[in-house]
């Protein structure tokens, strides 16, 4: 949702779903990634990218048919810590040496401090004051 140019030829967009629907307020929602895959098992070779942006679902509770679940997806209530840890590992695996990982997280339901406890990496820098955080990691 934050990309300025969703057609950028230098970018590979990946999501675990494709959606073409209308939200409850009538707005059209289209999720049309280049590759449909799970962030826990990315279909890329090791050391493929110089830059990875990891923007996983931030919610573990949302109505199944709610607009927020459709728009952003949801995490599994029980396995989210392992899923986020695996996602970080996959992001680092597909990064080239000295590559950069940008991580976006909204702490509406899960605090950033709890995310940082389950991953094996420490951010270089990022914003700490907003509800939505952007953190930078380096491989």
Secondary structure, 3 states (H helix, E strand, C coil): CCCCCCCCCCCCCEECCCEEEECCCCCEEEECCCEECCCCCCCCCCCCEEEEEECCCCCCCCCCCCHHHHHHCCCCCCCHHHHHHHHHHHHHHHEEEEEEEEEEEECCCCCHHHHHHHCCCCCCEECCCCCEEEEEEEC
